[in-house]
Amino acid sequence: MPVKHTKELWEKPPHTEMKHEILRRYLQAWLPILSSFNQRIAIIDGFAGPGEYIDPENPDNRLPGSPLIIMETILNHILRNSFGEILILFIEDNGVFAHHLEHLLTKRYPLSSLGNIRYQVIKGEFATTVKEILDDLSSHNATMAPCFAFIDPFGPRGIPMDLIAQFMNHPFSEVLINYPYDPINRRLKEPKYENCLDQFFGCPNWRHIRHETLPSVRKEELLELYLKQLNSIGGVGYTLPFEMLDQKNRTAYFLVFGTKHLKGLDEMKKVMWKISPTGDFQFSDYVYNKNKLNEGQLILFPPQPDYNDLAKSIWDHFKGKKVGVENIINWVILHTRYCSIHVRKALGIIEEIWKIRKWDAGKPYLRKKQFPERIIVEFLGDQEEAPY
């Protein structure tokens, strides 16, 4: 069934709920990390919408949109009292949505009661508004406070790659972007959208991909191009996509996270593993609704990370070498789908079935299944295969 909506509010499908869960969980981790060494941080919610949705299971109920998710995450955070100043900009071009959002926020969160938290609803285009802010900072030779931008458009219009590059030019900027694959795919061969897509990708190279006849290959190559452009032009050091599928199990969009910092990449990986415990970084409305029909059935083997797979990857890469646990963790974050919390269990598997030595300040470290970051692990031997 299509998503229902009124003049101001839309129903909230499951994949939107999961998108907001990713946003909420990441902000929970991001806020204390950045606040610990900055007196001021900022959050931008681009294409903020009206702030709430219709509950598809009960049309009389309202479910929170991203603005309420952001506000509640800050206000309910266990470490809120340790935060410095937090500035939040909600940007929305639709006048009806912006009015609804401003009324909603003012009613729920009067500024006089928020202390160090300030917010503003800006009725305007996302790209124009953010560019004015960035140009003003540049004219004063100023650096932006650490800023997380949630950019969630309905299509590719209004989020040009050069704007992302200008935003990411500031050292502590991060983005979570709705890469709108389905709208892009449907418009690839329409001449009137060529300029829009040139700006979105920051290059015309997508035009070669539009002639690819295999949908799966076309999807993969378009996403790969966007991630590459974020890295090379956008100044994003690390990217991480998460695929959202609709009620017909078709790709609707990807959430693409971008950061310059390994810590940020690791924290977002932890979040995505929570949402997708098999590590495929994917959520499907179709599968979700199908599972709801089977609620109450016993799940004998709940999904979990494949620690044997990670153990094999670590062994294959480090066999015959001596390397610190911290370096192993960094390699896993950068070069595998796993994150830091998975590494020690994988190292424990290697320790059980193969021969390694552990060193602490040049002395043997004999505690089994213990891998503090300070120790050195020696992967003995030069065997061709991992031992399983």
C-alpha positions as CSV (number, residue, x, y, z in Angstrom):
1,M,0.0,0.0,0.0
2,P,1.3,3.5,-0.7
3,V,2.2,5.8,2.2
4,K,-0.7,8.0,3.1
5,H,-0.4,11.6,3.9
6,T,-2.3,14.8,4.7
7,K,-1.4,18.3,3.7
8,E,1.1,18.6,6.5
9,L,1.9,15.0,7.7
10,W,2.9,11.7,6.1
11,E,2.7,8.2,7.5
12,K,5.9,6.9,8.9
13,P,7.1,3.6,7.2
14,P,9.4,1.2,9.0
15,H,12.5,2.2,7.0
16,T,12.0,5.8,8.1
17,E,11.8,4.6,11.7
18,M,15.1,2.8,11.2
19,K,16.7,5.9,9.6
20,H,15.7,7.9,12.7
21,E,17.0,5.1,15.0
22,I,20.4,5.3,13.2
23,L,20.3,9.1,13.7
24,R,19.3,8.8,17.4
25,R,21.9,6.2,18.3
26,Y,24.8,8.0,16.5
27,L,23.9,11.3,18.2
28,Q,24.0,9.6,21.5
29,A,27.6,8.6,20.9
30,W,28.6,11.8,19.0
31,L,27.4,14.3,21.6
32,P,29.6,13.4,24.5
33,I,32.7,12.8,22.3
34,L,32.6,16.2,20.7
35,S,31.4,18.0,23.9
36,S,34.3,16.6,25.9
37,F,36.8,19.0,24.1
38,N,34.5,21.7,22.6
39,Q,32.5,24.4,24.3
40,R,30.2,24.7,21.4
41,I,28.8,22.2,18.9
42,A,26.2,22.4,16.2
43,I,23.7,20.2,14.5
44,I,22.0,20.9,11.2
45,D,18.8,19.1,10.1
46,G,18.4,19.8,6.4
47,F,15.0,19.2,4.8
48,A,13.7,19.0,8.4
49,G,10.0,18.5,7.4
50,P,7.1,19.2,9.8
51,G,8.7,17.4,12.7
52,E,6.2,14.5,13.1
53,Y,4.5,11.7,11.2
54,I,1.2,9.9,11.3
55,D,1.3,6.5,13.0
56,P,0.4,4.0,10.3
57,E,-1.1,1.7,12.9
58,N,-3.1,4.4,14.6
59,P,-3.8,7.6,12.5
60,D,-4.7,9.5,15.6
61,N,-1.2,9.1,17.0
62,R,1.8,11.1,16.0
63,L,5.4,9.7,15.7
64,P,8.5,11.9,16.0
65,G,10.4,13.2,12.9
66,S,14.1,14.0,12.9
67,P,13.7,17.4,14.7
68,L,12.0,15.7,17.7
69,I,14.5,12.8,17.6
70,I,17.4,15.3,17.8
71,M,15.8,17.4,20.6
72,E,14.9,14.3,22.7
73,T,18.3,12.7,22.2
74,I,20.0,15.8,23.6
75,L,17.6,16.5,26.4
76,N,17.4,12.9,27.7
77,H,21.1,12.2,27.3
78,I,22.6,10.9,30.6
79,L,25.6,13.3,30.2
80,R,23.5,16.4,29.2
81,N,24.8,18.4,32.1
82,S,28.3,18.1,30.9
83,F,27.6,19.5,27.4
84,G,28.6,23.0,26.4
85,E,26.5,25.2,24.1
86,I,24.5,23.3,21.4
87,L,23.1,25.1,18.4
88,I,20.6,23.3,16.2
89,L,19.4,24.6,12.9
90,F,16.2,23.1,11.3
91,I,16.1,24.1,7.7
92,E,12.9,23.5,5.7
93,D,11.9,25.1,2.4
94,N,8.2,24.1,2.5
95,G,6.3,26.9,4.2
96,V,3.5,24.6,5.6
97,F,6.1,22.2,7.0
98,A,8.2,25.0,8.5
99,H,5.2,26.6,10.2
100,H,4.1,23.3,11.6
101,L,7.6,22.5,12.8
102,E,8.1,25.9,14.5
103,H,4.7,25.7,16.2
104,L,5.5,22.1,17.4
105,L,9.0,23.0,18.7
106,T,7.9,26.2,20.4
107,K,5.1,24.4,22.2
108,R,7.3,21.5,23.4
109,Y,10.6,23.2,23.9
110,P,10.3,26.8,24.9
111,L,13.8,28.3,24.5
112,S,13.7,29.9,27.9
113,S,13.7,26.4,29.5
114,L,16.6,24.9,27.5
115,G,19.6,26.6,29.1
116,N,22.7,26.0,26.9
117,I,20.6,24.6,24.0
118,R,19.5,26.9,21.2
119,Y,17.5,26.1,18.1
120,Q,16.2,27.9,15.1
121,V,13.7,27.0,12.4
122,I,14.9,28.5,9.1
123,K,12.4,28.7,6.3
124,G,14.6,28.4,3.2
125,E,16.4,26.2,0.8
126,F,19.0,24.0,2.4
127,A,21.8,24.7,-0.1
128,T,21.3,28.5,-0.1
129,T,21.0,28.7,3.7
130,V,24.1,26.5,4.4
131,K,26.2,28.3,1.7
132,E,25.4,31.6,3.3
133,I,26.6,30.3,6.7
134,L,29.8,28.9,5.2
135,D,30.5,31.9,3.1
136,D,30.1,34.2,6.2
137,L,32.6,32.0,8.1
138,S,35.0,32.1,5.2
139,S,34.8,35.9,5.0
140,H,35.8,36.2,8.6
141,N,38.5,33.5,8.3
142,A,36.6,31.5,10.9
143,T,36.3,27.8,11.5
144,M,32.9,26.3,12.1
145,A,32.3,24.6,15.5
146,P,32.1,20.8,15.3
147,C,28.9,20.2,13.3
148,F,26.9,17.1,12.4
149,A,24.5,17.6,9.4
150,F,21.6,15.3,8.7
151,I,20.7,15.8,5.1
152,D,17.5,14.1,4.2
153,P,16.0,15.3,0.8
154,F,13.2,13.7,-1.2
155,G,15.5,13.6,-4.3
156,P,18.9,14.7,-5.6
157,R,18.0,18.4,-6.1
158,G,19.5,20.9,-3.6
159,I,22.5,19.0,-2.2
160,P,25.3,19.7,-4.7
161,M,28.6,18.1,-4.2
162,D,30.5,21.4,-4.1
163,L,28.3,22.4,-1.0
164,I,29.2,19.1,0.7
165,A,32.9,19.9,0.0
166,Q,32.6,23.4,1.4
167,F,30.9,22.0,4.5
168,M,33.5,19.2,5.0
169,N,36.3,21.6,4.6
170,H,35.9,22.4,8.3
171,P,37.8,19.9,10.4
172,F,35.1,18.5,12.6
173,S,32.2,18.2,10.2
174,E,30.3,15.0,9.6
175,V,27.3,14.2,7.4
176,L,24.6,11.6,7.2
177,I,23.1,12.0,3.8
178,N,20.0,10.4,2.2
179,Y,21.4,9.3,-1.2
180,P,18.1,9.1,-3.0
181,Y,18.8,6.1,-5.3
182,D,15.3,5.5,-6.5
183,P,14.5,9.0,-7.7
184,I,18.0,9.2,-9.3
185,N,17.5,5.9,-11.1
186,R,14.1,6.9,-12.4
187,R,15.4,10.1,-13.9
188,L,18.7,9.0,-15.3
189,K,17.6,9.2,-18.9
190,E,15.5,12.4,-18.6
191,P,17.5,15.4,-20.2
192,K,15.9,18.0,-17.9
193,Y,17.6,16.3,-14.9
194,E,21.1,16.2,-16.3
195,N,22.2,19.5,-14.8
196,C,20.8,18.5,-11.4
197,L,22.6,15.2,-11.4
198,D,25.8,16.8,-12.6
199,Q,25.7,19.0,-9.5
200,F,24.6,16.1,-7.2
201,F,27.6,13.9,-8.3
202,G,29.9,16.8,-8.9
203,C,30.8,15.4,-12.3
204,P,29.1,14.1,-15.5
205,N,30.4,10.6,-15.1
206,W,27.0,9.2,-14.1
207,R,26.0,9.6,-17.7
208,H,28.1,6.6,-18.7
209,I,26.4,4.5,-16.1
210,R,22.8,5.3,-17.1
211,H,23.2,3.0,-20.1
212,E,24.0,-0.1,-17.9
213,T,21.2,-2.6,-18.5
214,L,21.7,-4.7,-15.4
215,P,19.9,-2.9,-12.5
216,S,22.1,-4.3,-9.8
217,V,25.3,-3.2,-11.6
218,R,23.8,0.2,-12.3
219,K,22.9,0.6,-8.6
220,E,26.4,-0.5,-7.5
221,E,28.2,1.8,-9.9
222,L,26.2,4.9,-9.2
223,L,26.7,4.4,-5.4
224,E,30.4,3.8,-5.9
225,L,30.7,7.0,-8.0
226,Y,28.9,9.0,-5.3
227,L,31.2,7.6,-2.5
228,K,34.2,8.3,-4.7
229,Q,33.1,11.9,-5.2
230,L,32.5,12.4,-1.5
231,N,36.1,11.3,-0.9
232,S,37.9,13.1,-3.8
233,I,35.9,16.3,-4.1
234,G,33.8,16.4,-0.9
235,G,36.8,15.9,1.4
236,V,35.2,13.1,3.3
237,G,37.8,10.7,4.6
238,Y,35.6,7.7,5.3
239,T,32.2,6.8,4.0
240,L,29.7,4.1,5.1
241,P,26.5,3.4,3.3
242,F,23.4,1.7,4.7
243,E,20.7,0.5,2.2
244,M,17.0,1.0,2.8
245,L,14.5,-1.1,0.9
246,D,10.7,-0.4,0.5
247,Q,7.7,-2.7,1.1
248,K,8.3,-4.3,-2.3
249,N,11.9,-5.0,-1.3
250,R,13.3,-2.5,-3.8
251,T,16.1,-0.1,-2.9
252,A,14.6,3.3,-2.0
253,Y,17.7,5.0,-0.9
254,F,21.0,4.7,0.9
255,L,22.0,6.5,4.1
256,V,25.6,7.6,3.5
257,F,27.7,8.6,6.5
258,G,30.8,10.7,5.9
259,T,33.5,11.7,8.4
260,K,37.2,12.5,8.5
261,H,37.8,10.7,11.8
262,L,38.3,7.0,12.4
263,K,36.5,7.3,15.7
264,G,33.4,8.6,14.0
265,L,33.5,5.7,11.4
266,D,33.8,3.2,14.2
267,E,30.9,4.6,16.2
268,M,28.6,4.7,13.1
269,K,29.6,1.0,12.4
270,K,28.5,0.1,15.9
271,V,25.2,1.8,15.3
272,M,24.6,0.1,11.9
273,W,25.5,-3.3,13.4
274,K,22.8,-2.7,16.0
275,I,20.2,-2.1,13.3
276,S,21.5,-4.8,11.0
277,P,23.0,-7.6,13.2
278,T,24.1,-9.7,10.3
279,G,26.4,-6.9,9.0
280,D,24.8,-6.5,5.6
281,F,23.9,-2.9,6.5
282,Q,20.5,-3.2,5.1
283,F,16.9,-2.7,6.2
284,S,13.8,-3.9,4.3
285,D,10.2,-2.9,5.0
286,Y,9.2,-6.1,3.2
287,V,11.2,-8.3,5.5
288,Y,10.1,-6.3,8.5
289,N,6.4,-6.7,7.7
290,K,6.9,-10.3,7.0
291,N,8.6,-10.9,10.3
292,K,5.8,-9.1,12.1
293,L,3.4,-11.7,10.8
294,N,5.6,-14.3,12.4
295,E,5.9,-12.6,15.8
296,G,6.0,-15.0,18.7
297,Q,7.9,-17.8,16.8
298,L,11.0,-19.0,18.5
299,I,14.3,-17.9,16.9
300,L,16.8,-20.6,17.7
301,F,19.8,-18.7,16.2
302,P,19.5,-14.9,16.5
303,P,21.7,-13.1,13.9
304,Q,25.1,-12.1,15.1
305,P,28.5,-11.1,13.7
306,D,30.5,-13.9,12.0
307,Y,33.5,-13.9,14.3
308,N,35.1,-16.8,12.4
309,D,35.0,-14.7,9.2
310,L,36.7,-11.8,11.0
311,A,39.3,-14.1,12.6
312,K,40.2,-15.4,9.2
313,S,40.6,-11.9,7.8
314,I,42.8,-10.9,10.7
315,W,44.9,-14.0,10.4
316,D,45.3,-13.7,6.6
317,H,46.4,-10.1,6.9
318,F,48.7,-10.3,9.9
319,K,50.2,-13.9,9.8
320,G,53.9,-13.8,10.4
321,K,53.8,-10.3,11.9
322,K,54.0,-8.7,15.3
323,V,51.5,-5.9,15.7
324,G,49.8,-3.9,18.4
325,V,46.2,-4.6,19.3
326,E,45.4,-0.9,18.7
327,N,46.7,-1.3,15.1
328,I,44.7,-4.4,14.6
329,I,41.5,-2.6,15.7
330,N,42.2,0.3,13.3
331,W,42.8,-2.0,10.4
332,V,39.6,-3.8,11.1
333,I,37.6,-0.6,11.2
334,L,39.2,0.7,8.0
335,H,39.3,-2.5,5.9
336,T,36.4,-4.7,7.0
337,R,32.7,-4.4,7.7
338,Y,33.4,-5.0,11.4
339,C,34.0,-2.5,14.1
340,S,36.2,-2.3,17.2
341,I,33.8,-4.2,19.5
342,H,34.2,-7.3,17.4
343,V,38.0,-7.5,17.4
344,R,38.8,-9.1,20.7
345,K,36.4,-12.0,20.3
346,A,38.0,-12.7,16.9
347,L,41.5,-12.6,18.4
348,G,40.3,-15.0,21.1
349,I,39.2,-17.5,18.3
350,I,42.7,-17.2,16.8
351,E,44.3,-17.8,20.1
352,E,42.2,-20.9,20.8
353,I,43.0,-22.7,17.5
354,W,46.4,-21.4,16.4
355,K,49.6,-20.3,17.9
356,I,50.2,-16.7,18.8
357,R,52.4,-15.0,21.4
358,K,51.5,-11.8,23.3
359,W,53.9,-9.3,24.6
360,D,53.5,-6.5,27.1
361,A,56.5,-4.0,27.3
362,G,58.8,-6.8,25.9
363,K,57.6,-9.4,28.4
364,P,55.3,-12.3,27.7
365,Y,51.6,-11.6,28.4
366,L,50.1,-14.8,29.5
367,R,46.4,-14.0,30.3
368,K,44.2,-16.0,27.9
369,K,41.6,-14.2,25.8
370,Q,42.7,-10.8,27.1
371,F,43.8,-8.2,24.5
372,P,44.3,-4.8,26.0
373,E,45.4,-2.2,23.4
374,R,48.9,-1.8,24.8
375,I,50.0,-5.4,24.1
376,I,51.7,-6.7,21.0
377,V,50.4,-9.8,19.2
378,E,52.8,-12.1,17.3
379,F,51.0,-14.2,14.7
380,L,53.3,-17.1,14.3
381,G,54.1,-18.9,11.1
382,D,53.6,-18.1,7.4
383,Q,50.9,-20.6,6.6
384,E,48.9,-20.1,3.5
385,E,45.5,-20.8,5.0
386,A,43.8,-19.8,8.2
387,P,43.3,-22.8,10.5
388,Y,39.6,-23.5,9.7
